[in-house]
């Protein structure tokens, strides 16, 4: 049994939530909390949605947003809580610690969560009280249990939707949240549920993905779900396997419970490196895994029907028509997902001012957000709001596709800085590189380590953080410092009908060499591109040796770096 598993067996992880109130009331320091609770408390705090930052005494706290759906009131509270609690102290730079975002910001994640930094334990109960008033929670935002349930951020809005699955998302989320029986799984358990034909909720890379399907049963033509299981990224990425089942919407809670039960009973609890459910599916095979799920499911699962998924979209940026007459939703572009808490609260207030009574704020898996139910005549006023000037819905292709993880600013695992770099690079690349007019987005994802929080394996261009040792003559500064931040450089990933993980074409590339290398690649892409060919498809068609040679022809050195990290 691994160390984390021992901590979970010694004390049920959900018990830590009550303890947080005690720690806050007594104003305990980190050392005092560890002395009081013993080993493993920092691991258990994840079930409260809290990660200890690398800056001792502070937490990141993660808010779950099932399906990415927020009422304006909920979004406003999130933004206001960031303004009140997510404030860096003066010794860490205070309001000047981040020149791109200032202080008191929120991060929209690739799992439709909201993260806030610089949280003190003594402020958590008051934040939770404000959350309770509007129906928000941080419980099981992290930890080895069911995480936030993903969904299409345009659920109920788009014509390409087979049916609105947001009620199913909510039901499954409600079942697992604070459910002690399924809150101590071998490892994190990630679910996605969508009625959208474009699979923007990324079923192919989740532990469980329910996607729209139809089937004739008892003379009726029914809509429901097909099930995909065992997808995931990080080390050992795997595309999900489809099971031969048809899941009625009313049976989705029981089906996902049966999958969790299978994982709970049969999953590996000894080696955390292979504890994720995708390893169990791979080991058993999809057919045996399906049999195990059927054995544990209390409802009948018919065989699969007709799949309704037609591709992958994953992007809702822009002013778009809703299927409700006269209404629009607006997808705002937030490069790397970070924006001021005051700006997020402004967006929520704008949704109330310019939208109908059904207006909402929706979080997308590409770290952007939507404001919905805007009458056509109000769109210009919404776009004139101060927050909208920074997050306009008509960005350049690199800004539109840029995703970045937390990075080494706060994360103990990250090797490189990511958020600032992602934003600066995206804007610089939009200025320096001409992308064909029919390409709306170039998906550039940057992870600070191999954990894949920014999902680099499914990007057109993916980066994974490294430190790099250069020859002295290649040092980018006058001091001759030859240990620099760098990254593994991957090309050609995508989800959808042509799903494929990218190839890590070059390793240990110095950060200062990346933009010149991308210029070389896109010059060649412009010359070689076949009719309508997307960048990721071109990268697959061109062999890696040529891609490397193009990158090495850039002004700055690409090859020759030596990885200096783990």
Backbone torsions as a table, in degrees:
resi	resn	phi	psi	omega
1	UNK	NA	129.5	-178.5
2	UNK	-74.3	167.9	-173.6
3	UNK	-61.9	-43.7	179.1
4	UNK	-60.4	-40.7	179.1
5	UNK	-63.2	-38.2	177.3
6	UNK	-62.9	-41.7	178.3
7	UNK	-60.5	-40.1	-178.2
8	UNK	-70.0	-33.0	179.6
9	UNK	-75.6	-31.5	-179.2
10	UNK	-70.2	-29.8	-178.2
11	UNK	-153.3	128.8	-179.5
12	UNK	-61.9	130.7	-174.1
13	UNK	-57.5	-32.9	-178.3
14	UNK	-69.4	-17.7	177.6
15	UNK	-64.6	-19.4	-177.9
16	UNK	-66.7	-22.1	-177.1
17	UNK	-63.7	-46.0	176.5
18	UNK	-63.0	-35.1	-179.3
19	UNK	-65.3	-32.3	179.7
20	UNK	-58.0	-39.8	178.0
21	UNK	-60.4	-40.9	178.7
22	UNK	-66.6	-45.0	179.7
23	UNK	-59.5	-40.2	-178.9
24	UNK	-68.8	-44.3	-177.7
25	UNK	-62.6	-37.8	-178.0
26	UNK	-88.5	-5.2	179.2
27	UNK	60.8	42.0	-174.8
28	UNK	-73.2	142.0	172.9
29	UNK	-76.3	170.8	176.9
30	UNK	-58.2	-44.6	-179.1
31	UNK	-63.4	-39.8	-179.3
32	UNK	-68.4	-36.6	177.2
33	UNK	-63.3	-45.0	-179.1
34	UNK	-66.1	-38.1	178.4
35	UNK	-66.1	-38.8	-179.3
36	UNK	-69.9	-46.9	-169.9
37	UNK	-92.9	-18.9	-175.9
38	UNK	82.6	-175.3	-175.9
39	UNK	-63.7	147.1	173.7
40	UNK	90.9	-1.2	-176.8
41	UNK	-66.5	-33.5	179.5
42	UNK	-65.9	-31.9	176.3
43	UNK	-70.4	-43.8	-177.9
44	UNK	-67.4	-29.8	179.6
45	UNK	-60.6	-18.4	177.6
46	UNK	-62.0	-30.3	179.3
47	UNK	-68.9	-17.5	172.6
48	UNK	-89.5	2.9	-178.6
49	UNK	83.8	19.0	-172.2
50	UNK	-117.3	127.1	172.3
51	UNK	-113.0	132.1	174.2
52	UNK	-68.6	125.6	175.9
53	UNK	-71.0	164.9	175.1
54	UNK	-68.4	-21.3	174.3
55	UNK	-84.5	109.4	-172.1
56	UNK	-59.7	136.9	179.0
57	UNK	100.1	-1.6	-176.4
58	UNK	-132.2	152.9	-179.6
59	UNK	-123.2	152.9	157.2
60	UNK	-92.1	137.0	176.8
61	UNK	-123.2	136.0	-172.8
62	UNK	-112.4	125.6	178.2
63	UNK	-97.4	125.9	177.0
64	UNK	-80.5	137.2	178.2
65	UNK	-133.4	87.4	-176.4
66	UNK	-55.4	126.5	-178.6
67	UNK	67.2	5.3	-177.7
68	UNK	75.5	5.9	-173.1
69	UNK	-86.1	124.9	174.4
70	UNK	-129.5	135.4	166.9
71	UNK	-71.1	157.6	176.3
72	UNK	-55.7	-36.0	179.8
73	UNK	-64.8	-41.5	178.1
74	UNK	-64.8	-44.9	-179.9
75	UNK	-63.3	-37.3	179.4
76	UNK	-64.6	-42.1	178.3
77	UNK	-63.6	-41.7	178.0
78	UNK	-58.6	-47.9	180.0
79	UNK	-63.6	-42.2	-179.7
80	UNK	-67.4	-36.8	177.2
81	UNK	-66.2	-35.0	174.8
82	UNK	-62.1	-44.7	179.4
83	UNK	-61.2	-36.3	-174.5
84	UNK	-85.7	-32.1	-170.5
85	UNK	-120.5	-26.6	-173.9
86	UNK	-89.9	60.0	-171.6
87	UNK	-119.1	123.6	-179.8
88	UNK	-75.5	139.9	177.3
89	UNK	-72.6	163.9	-176.5
90	UNK	-60.0	-34.7	-178.4
91	UNK	-66.1	-16.3	175.7
92	UNK	-108.2	18.5	176.3
93	UNK	103.8	-14.2	178.7
94	UNK	53.7	-138.0	-177.7
95	UNK	-71.2	-10.5	-179.7
96	UNK	-96.2	2.3	-171.0
97	UNK	-71.1	-13.0	178.4
98	UNK	-141.3	106.6	-174.3
99	UNK	-71.2	-18.2	-179.7
100	UNK	-87.5	-31.1	-175.4
101	UNK	-125.2	-5.8	-174.1
102	UNK	68.0	-138.4	-176.8
103	UNK	-121.3	174.1	172.8
104	UNK	57.7	53.1	-177.9
105	UNK	-106.7	169.6	174.4
106	UNK	-121.4	151.7	174.4
107	UNK	-115.3	122.3	171.0
108	UNK	-84.9	129.2	-173.7
109	UNK	-101.7	170.8	177.0
110	UNK	-71.6	-5.4	175.7
111	UNK	-112.9	26.9	174.8
112	UNK	59.0	29.7	172.7
113	UNK	-98.6	171.0	168.9
114	UNK	-120.2	131.1	176.1
115	UNK	-115.9	141.2	174.9
116	UNK	-126.6	143.4	-179.0
117	UNK	-110.7	170.6	177.8
118	UNK	64.1	33.0	-180.0
119	UNK	-87.8	133.2	177.2
120	UNK	-97.2	143.4	-175.6
121	UNK	-60.1	-32.5	-178.0
122	UNK	-68.0	-16.8	179.6
123	UNK	-92.9	-12.0	-173.0
124	UNK	-64.0	-46.6	-179.4
125	UNK	-59.1	-39.3	178.8
126	UNK	-66.2	-39.4	176.1
127	UNK	-63.2	-44.6	178.2
128	UNK	-59.5	-38.4	179.2
129	UNK	-62.6	-42.5	178.2
130	UNK	-68.1	-35.6	175.9
131	UNK	-64.3	-44.7	-178.1
132	UNK	-57.3	-35.6	-176.8
133	UNK	-64.1	-24.7	-178.3
134	UNK	-118.4	9.3	173.9
135	UNK	80.5	34.1	176.4
136	UNK	-107.8	158.2	177.0
137	UNK	-150.1	153.9	170.6
138	UNK	-108.9	-3.1	-175.1
139	UNK	-63.0	128.0	-178.0
140	UNK	61.4	26.9	169.1
141	UNK	-66.2	-21.2	179.1
142	UNK	-138.0	-178.2	175.6
143	UNK	93.3	173.9	-176.2
144	UNK	-86.7	69.8	-179.8
145	UNK	-155.6	-174.6	178.3
146	UNK	-66.4	123.2	178.9
147	UNK	-86.7	-172.3	178.8
148	UNK	-55.8	134.5	-180.0
149	UNK	-85.4	122.0	-178.5
150	UNK	-80.6	156.0	174.0
151	UNK	-155.5	176.4	176.4
152	UNK	-71.9	126.7	-179.4
153	UNK	-68.3	-15.8	177.3
154	UNK	-102.9	25.8	179.7
155	UNK	-56.4	131.0	179.8
156	UNK	81.5	2.5	-173.7
157	UNK	-116.1	-36.1	-168.3
158	UNK	-96.6	147.2	177.9
159	UNK	-67.9	-26.4	-178.2
160	UNK	-80.5	6.8	178.6
161	UNK	-85.2	130.6	177.1
162	UNK	-73.8	-40.7	173.8
163	UNK	-163.3	161.2	-178.4
164	UNK	-82.3	111.9	-177.4
165	UNK	-97.0	4.2	-178.3
166	UNK	-58.5	-38.1	176.3
167	UNK	-61.0	-33.3	177.8
168	UNK	-71.2	-41.5	174.9
169	UNK	-54.2	-48.2	-177.8
170	UNK	-64.0	-41.1	-178.1
171	UNK	-65.2	-43.6	179.8
172	UNK	-67.0	-41.8	178.2
173	UNK	-61.9	-44.4	179.8
174	UNK	-61.9	-37.2	-178.7
175	UNK	-63.9	-45.0	-173.8
176	UNK	-82.8	-26.7	-177.0
177	UNK	-68.7	123.4	-178.8
178	UNK	65.6	19.1	176.1
179	UNK	-88.0	105.1	-172.3
180	UNK	-64.5	-27.4	-178.4
181	UNK	-67.4	-29.8	-176.4
182	UNK	-119.8	21.8	179.4
183	UNK	-99.4	4.6	179.6
184	UNK	-134.2	72.1	-178.2
185	UNK	-92.9	168.4	179.2
186	UNK	-58.3	-30.2	-178.2
187	UNK	-162.2	177.7	178.9
188	UNK	-56.1	150.6	-172.4
189	UNK	-132.7	109.4	-170.8
190	UNK	-110.5	128.3	-176.6
191	UNK	-122.9	149.7	173.0
192	UNK	-142.1	138.8	-175.4
193	UNK	-138.5	125.1	-178.4
194	UNK	-147.3	147.8	170.5
195	UNK	-103.8	12.2	-175.2
196	UNK	-89.3	133.7	-178.5
197	UNK	-72.2	-10.2	-177.1
198	UNK	-102.7	6.2	171.1
199	UNK	49.9	39.6	-180.0
200	UNK	-70.9	-5.4	175.4
201	UNK	-91.4	6.9	166.3
202	UNK	62.9	53.9	-179.2
203	UNK	-63.1	-25.3	-173.7
204	UNK	-72.2	-15.2	-177.2
205	UNK	-123.5	26.6	177.3
206	UNK	-117.4	160.4	176.5
207	UNK	-60.5	-42.3	176.3
208	UNK	-134.4	128.2	175.3
209	UNK	-129.1	120.3	174.7
210	UNK	-103.2	121.2	-175.7
211	UNK	-123.0	156.8	-171.3
212	UNK	-67.8	142.7	178.8
213	UNK	-151.1	167.9	174.7
214	UNK	-138.0	153.3	-178.0
215	UNK	-157.5	146.5	174.4
216	UNK	-90.1	121.8	179.6
217	UNK	-134.7	124.2	178.2
218	UNK	57.8	33.4	179.5
219	UNK	83.3	0.2	178.5
220	UNK	-107.2	145.0	172.5
221	UNK	-94.9	110.1	-172.5
222	UNK	-111.3	144.8	168.9
223	UNK	-96.1	141.6	177.3
224	UNK	-161.3	-141.6	-175.4
225	UNK	-132.5	148.3	157.9
226	UNK	-96.6	155.4	-174.8
227	UNK	-116.4	131.9	172.5
228	UNK	-116.2	139.1	-176.0
229	UNK	-136.5	152.9	169.8
230	UNK	83.5	22.5	175.1
231	UNK	-89.1	159.7	176.9
232	UNK	169.4	168.2	-175.9
233	UNK	-117.0	-129.4	-177.1
234	UNK	54.6	-150.6	174.3
235	UNK	-72.3	139.1	-178.4
236	UNK	71.6	49.8	-178.8
237	UNK	-63.7	148.4	-177.5
238	UNK	-149.2	134.0	171.7
239	UNK	-78.5	143.1	-176.8
240	UNK	-65.4	150.6	176.6
241	UNK	-99.7	143.0	178.7
242	UNK	-88.9	133.7	174.9
243	UNK	-90.5	156.6	178.6
244	UNK	-89.6	66.8	179.8
245	UNK	-138.4	151.4	170.6
246	UNK	-118.0	122.1	-175.5
247	UNK	-109.6	116.9	175.2
248	UNK	-68.3	148.3	179.1
249	UNK	-53.3	-39.8	-179.0
250	UNK	-71.3	-12.0	179.6
251	UNK	-102.9	2.9	-173.8
252	UNK	-65.0	-38.3	179.0
253	UNK	-63.1	-46.3	-178.8
254	UNK	-66.7	-38.7	178.7
255	UNK	-62.8	-48.8	-179.3
256	UNK	-66.5	-32.0	174.2
257	UNK	-62.5	-43.4	-179.5
258	UNK	-64.5	-36.3	175.7
259	UNK	-65.5	-45.0	178.0
260	UNK	-61.3	-39.1	178.2
261	UNK	-63.0	-42.0	177.7
262	UNK	-61.1	-46.1	178.9
263	UNK	-63.4	-42.1	-179.2
264	UNK	-61.3	-42.4	-176.3
265	UNK	-80.3	-38.0	-169.1
266	UNK	-107.8	-12.8	-177.6
267	UNK	-69.7	154.5	-179.0
268	UNK	-76.3	124.7	177.5
269	UNK	-109.0	8.3	-174.8
270	UNK	-100.5	-45.8	-175.6
271	UNK	-112.4	105.9	-175.8
272	UNK	-63.7	-19.4	177.9
273	UNK	-67.8	-21.7	-179.5
274	UNK	-131.1	31.5	-178.5
275	UNK	-88.3	-14.8	-177.9
276	UNK	-65.9	154.2	-173.3
277	UNK	-64.8	-24.8	180.0
278	UNK	-62.4	-30.2	177.8
279	UNK	-71.2	-35.1	176.4
280	UNK	-66.2	-44.1	178.5
281	UNK	-63.0	-41.3	179.3
282	UNK	-64.5	-42.3	-178.7
283	UNK	-66.9	-45.2	-176.8
284	UNK	-79.6	-30.8	-169.1
285	UNK	87.3	145.3	-176.3
286	UNK	-56.9	-36.9	-176.8
287	UNK	-66.8	-47.6	179.0
288	UNK	-66.0	-37.5	178.0
289	UNK	-63.9	-43.8	177.4
290	UNK	-59.5	-41.8	178.5
291	UNK	-60.1	-42.5	179.6
292	UNK	-64.1	-38.6	178.6
293	UNK	-67.2	-44.6	178.5
294	UNK	-59.1	-39.2	179.8
295	UNK	-62.1	-27.1	-175.1
296	UNK	-103.4	-0.7	-176.1
297	UNK	-96.5	134.4	-176.1
298	UNK	-91.8	-0.7	176.4
299	UNK	-117.3	155.3	178.9
300	UNK	-72.7	134.4	178.6
301	UNK	-112.6	101.7	177.1
302	UNK	-63.3	163.5	175.0
303	UNK	-67.9	165.3	-174.8
304	UNK	-61.8	152.3	177.0
305	UNK	-107.2	-127.1	-179.8
306	UNK	-105.5	123.6	-179.0
307	UNK	-73.5	136.1	-178.2
308	UNK	-103.3	-2.6	-179.3
309	UNK	-74.4	131.5	-177.7
310	UNK	-114.9	-7.8	-179.1
311	UNK	169.2	-162.4	-179.6
312	UNK	-129.5	132.5	178.0
313	UNK	-109.4	-68.5	175.5
314	UNK	68.0	14.6	-177.1
315	UNK	-147.1	126.2	179.6
316	UNK	-128.5	23.3	179.9
317	UNK	-71.1	140.7	176.7
318	UNK	118.2	172.9	174.3
319	UNK	-90.2	119.0	-170.7
320	UNK	-130.2	151.1	177.5
321	UNK	-74.3	137.6	166.2
322	UNK	-91.3	160.8	178.3
323	UNK	-74.3	-12.9	172.8
324	UNK	-80.7	126.3	-174.0
325	UNK	-55.5	133.6	173.2
326	UNK	80.2	1.9	-177.8
327	UNK	-112.2	149.6	177.1
328	UNK	-126.6	156.2	161.4
329	UNK	-120.5	151.6	-176.0
330	UNK	-120.5	121.2	177.3
331	UNK	-95.2	114.9	-178.4
332	UNK	-93.3	142.2	-175.9
333	UNK	-95.1	115.8	179.6
334	UNK	-115.5	99.4	-175.1
335	UNK	-62.6	123.7	-178.5
336	UNK	65.8	7.7	171.4
337	UNK	80.8	1.5	-174.1
338	UNK	-102.9	132.3	176.9
339	UNK	-152.0	160.9	-179.2
340	UNK	-65.0	143.8	175.0
341	UNK	-59.9	-36.0	177.3
342	UNK	-65.2	-36.3	178.1
343	UNK	-67.9	-39.2	178.6
344	UNK	-65.5	-40.2	176.4
345	UNK	-65.0	-37.2	176.4
346	UNK	-62.3	-40.8	178.2
347	UNK	-61.4	-39.9	179.0
348	UNK	-64.6	-42.9	179.4
349	UNK	-67.0	-35.0	177.2
350	UNK	-66.1	-36.3	177.1
351	UNK	-60.6	-40.2	178.7
352	UNK	-70.2	-37.6	-175.6
353	UNK	-73.5	-42.4	-171.8
354	UNK	-102.6	-14.4	-177.8
355	UNK	-95.4	173.5	174.6
356	UNK	-78.5	-177.1	179.5
357	UNK	-65.8	-15.1	178.0
358	UNK	-95.2	7.9	-177.5
359	UNK	-58.1	149.1	179.9
360	UNK	-149.6	166.5	170.9
361	UNK	-115.4	127.0	-175.7
362	UNK	-120.4	138.0	177.3
363	UNK	-98.2	137.7	-178.2
364	UNK	-108.0	159.3	-177.9
365	UNK	-73.2	-7.4	175.0
366	UNK	-98.4	19.6	175.3
367	UNK	71.7	18.2	174.7
368	UNK	-104.0	178.8	177.3
369	UNK	-142.6	157.8	-178.6
370	UNK	-117.1	147.4	165.6
371	UNK	-116.0	126.3	-168.0
372	UNK	-113.9	168.1	174.1
373	UNK	59.4	49.2	178.5
374	UNK	-102.0	117.7	174.9
375	UNK	-56.3	141.8	-174.3
376	UNK	-52.8	-37.2	-177.0
377	UNK	-71.2	-11.8	-178.9
378	UNK	-100.7	-4.8	-173.5
379	UNK	-62.1	-44.0	-178.4
380	UNK	-62.3	-38.6	178.2
381	UNK	-65.3	-39.9	176.9
382	UNK	-61.1	-44.6	-177.2
383	UNK	-70.9	-15.7	177.7
384	UNK	-86.5	-7.2	179.8
385	UNK	-63.0	148.2	-177.8
386	UNK	-55.5	-42.2	-178.1
387	UNK	-63.4	-31.4	-175.3
388	UNK	-72.5	-18.1	179.3
389	UNK	-67.0	-33.8	179.3
390	UNK	-82.9	-29.5	-171.5
391	UNK	-118.9	43.2	-176.3
392	UNK	-55.2	148.1	-177.5
393	UNK	-86.1	19.2	178.4
394	UNK	-133.8	57.8	-175.9
395	UNK	-78.1	170.8	170.4
396	UNK	-70.6	165.6	-173.1
397	UNK	-64.1	-34.5	179.3
398	UNK	-74.1	-40.3	175.7
399	UNK	-62.0	-40.4	-177.0
400	UNK	-64.5	-32.7	-176.2
401	UNK	-104.2	10.8	-174.0
402	UNK	-83.9	130.2	177.8
403	UNK	-132.5	135.1	178.5
404	UNK	-139.2	141.9	177.7
405	UNK	-80.5	-174.0	-178.0
406	UNK	-64.6	-39.8	178.7
407	UNK	77.5	-179.3	-171.7
408	UNK	-76.5	0.9	174.4
409	UNK	-60.5	-38.6	-177.9
410	UNK	-128.4	-25.7	-169.8
411	UNK	-89.1	133.2	-179.8
412	UNK	-70.8	-20.6	-176.4
413	UNK	-92.8	-26.0	-174.3
414	UNK	-69.6	142.1	-179.2
415	UNK	-96.7	-29.3	-175.5
416	UNK	-126.4	162.0	171.1
417	UNK	-76.5	138.9	-173.9
418	UNK	-124.7	-44.8	-170.8
419	UNK	-62.0	-54.2	-179.3
420	UNK	-63.1	-42.5	-177.7
421	UNK	-62.8	-42.9	179.8
422	UNK	-59.9	-44.7	-178.3
423	UNK	-67.5	-44.7	-178.8
424	UNK	-66.0	-44.6	-179.8
425	UNK	-63.2	-43.5	-178.2
426	UNK	-58.7	-45.3	-178.3
427	UNK	-70.1	-38.5	178.3
428	UNK	-65.6	-41.6	179.8
429	UNK	-66.0	-36.0	176.0
430	UNK	-61.3	-31.6	179.2
431	UNK	-80.6	-33.1	-170.2
432	UNK	-95.9	-21.6	-173.3
433	UNK	-119.9	128.6	174.7
434	UNK	-89.2	114.5	178.9
435	UNK	-97.9	140.9	178.7
436	UNK	-50.6	143.3	-173.4
437	UNK	-60.1	-27.8	-177.6
438	UNK	-83.5	0.9	177.0
439	UNK	-101.8	109.0	-177.2
440	UNK	-78.0	-35.3	-174.3
441	UNK	-142.4	138.5	167.3
442	UNK	-108.6	113.7	-172.7
443	UNK	-83.4	106.1	-178.8
444	UNK	-115.8	112.8	-173.9
445	UNK	-117.1	132.5	-177.0
446	UNK	-123.0	116.7	174.3
447	UNK	-107.1	139.7	-178.7
448	UNK	-76.5	-12.1	179.3
449	UNK	-153.5	-165.3	-177.5
450	UNK	-84.8	0.8	-175.9
451	UNK	-73.0	-14.6	170.2
452	UNK	69.0	30.0	177.8
453	UNK	-61.5	-28.1	177.9
454	UNK	-92.5	6.3	175.6
455	UNK	56.4	50.4	-177.2
456	UNK	-65.4	-27.2	-175.4
457	UNK	-65.2	-19.1	-178.3
458	UNK	-106.1	13.3	-175.7
459	UNK	-97.2	157.8	168.7
460	UNK	-57.1	-45.1	-179.8
461	UNK	-130.8	121.8	-179.1
462	UNK	-122.0	143.3	178.0
463	UNK	-126.1	143.2	178.6
464	UNK	-134.5	122.3	-167.6
465	UNK	-62.9	140.3	173.3
466	UNK	-144.6	160.3	161.1
467	UNK	-101.9	146.9	-170.2
468	UNK	-127.4	134.8	174.8
469	UNK	-99.5	121.1	-178.9
470	UNK	-102.9	158.0	166.3
471	UNK	-64.8	150.7	-176.0
472	UNK	-55.5	-39.0	-176.9
473	UNK	-69.4	-16.0	180.0
474	UNK	-95.8	1.4	-177.5
475	UNK	-60.3	135.1	-176.1
476	UNK	-82.0	0.8	-178.7
477	UNK	-135.3	166.1	-174.9
478	UNK	-69.0	-22.7	-177.9
479	UNK	-75.7	-9.1	179.6
480	UNK	72.0	23.4	178.8
481	UNK	-69.5	111.9	-173.4
482	UNK	-101.9	10.5	169.8
483	UNK	-106.7	112.7	-174.5
484	UNK	-130.8	163.0	173.1
485	UNK	-71.9	140.6	179.5
486	UNK	-152.4	-166.5	-174.5
487	UNK	-164.6	151.7	165.7
488	UNK	-73.6	143.9	-168.3
489	UNK	-120.8	113.2	-178.4
490	UNK	-116.3	154.0	-176.9
491	UNK	-140.3	143.3	166.5
492	UNK	96.5	21.7	179.6
493	UNK	-88.8	155.5	174.2
494	UNK	-169.1	161.2	167.8
495	UNK	-108.0	175.2	177.3
496	UNK	102.0	-156.1	-176.3
497	UNK	-63.8	-29.1	178.4
498	UNK	-108.3	36.5	-175.3
499	UNK	-59.3	137.6	178.3
500	UNK	-168.2	140.0	174.0
501	UNK	-74.9	148.9	-179.4
502	UNK	-67.6	163.6	170.9
503	UNK	-94.8	133.7	173.2
504	UNK	-79.6	92.7	-169.7
505	UNK	-73.0	-36.8	-178.6
506	UNK	-141.8	143.2	-179.7
507	UNK	-111.0	155.7	173.5
508	UNK	52.1	54.1	177.0
509	UNK	-89.1	125.8	177.2
510	UNK	-60.6	140.8	-175.8
511	UNK	-57.4	-36.9	-176.2
512	UNK	-70.9	-10.5	-179.6
513	UNK	-94.6	-7.1	-169.9
514	UNK	-71.4	-50.3	-176.5
515	UNK	-62.2	-44.7	174.7
516	UNK	-58.9	-37.1	178.6
517	UNK	-65.4	-40.3	178.1
518	UNK	-65.6	-36.1	175.9
519	UNK	-60.4	-42.9	177.7
520	UNK	-61.3	-44.4	-179.0
521	UNK	-63.1	-43.8	-176.6
522	UNK	-74.5	-27.0	171.5
523	UNK	-62.6	-43.7	179.1
524	UNK	-68.0	-38.5	177.4
525	UNK	-59.7	-43.5	179.7
526	UNK	-62.4	-36.4	-178.4
527	UNK	-77.7	-37.1	-171.5
528	UNK	-95.1	-13.3	-168.4
529	UNK	-59.4	131.5	171.7
530	UNK	-83.8	168.6	-172.3
531	UNK	-54.7	116.3	175.9
532	UNK	72.2	8.8	-174.5
533	UNK	-69.2	128.1	177.2
534	UNK	-78.1	160.2	-174.6
535	UNK	-62.1	-42.0	-178.3
536	UNK	-66.1	-33.8	178.2
537	UNK	-69.2	-38.6	177.0
538	UNK	-63.2	-42.0	179.7
539	UNK	-61.4	-34.2	178.2
540	UNK	-73.8	-34.5	-178.2
541	UNK	-72.1	-33.8	-179.5
542	UNK	-86.4	132.1	-177.4
543	UNK	-69.9	154.3	-173.5
544	UNK	-62.0	-32.1	179.7
545	UNK	-61.9	-41.6	178.6
546	UNK	-69.9	-39.8	177.4
547	UNK	-58.3	-43.1	178.3
548	UNK	-63.8	-41.1	-178.8
549	UNK	-66.3	-36.0	176.1
550	UNK	-64.0	-44.4	179.2
551	UNK	-63.6	-38.2	-177.7
552	UNK	-74.8	-11.7	176.3
553	UNK	-83.9	-0.4	179.1
554	UNK	-71.8	168.4	-176.7
555	UNK	-66.0	-33.6	-178.2
556	UNK	-100.3	152.7	-177.5
557	UNK	-67.8	136.0	175.3
558	UNK	-109.0	-54.6	-179.8
559	UNK	-79.7	161.9	172.9
560	UNK	101.1	-13.2	175.8
561	UNK	-70.8	151.1	179.2
562	UNK	-117.1	123.4	179.2
563	UNK	-58.3	134.1	-175.1
564	UNK	-119.0	3.0	-179.0
565	UNK	-102.1	-158.5	179.8
566	UNK	-68.7	NA	NA
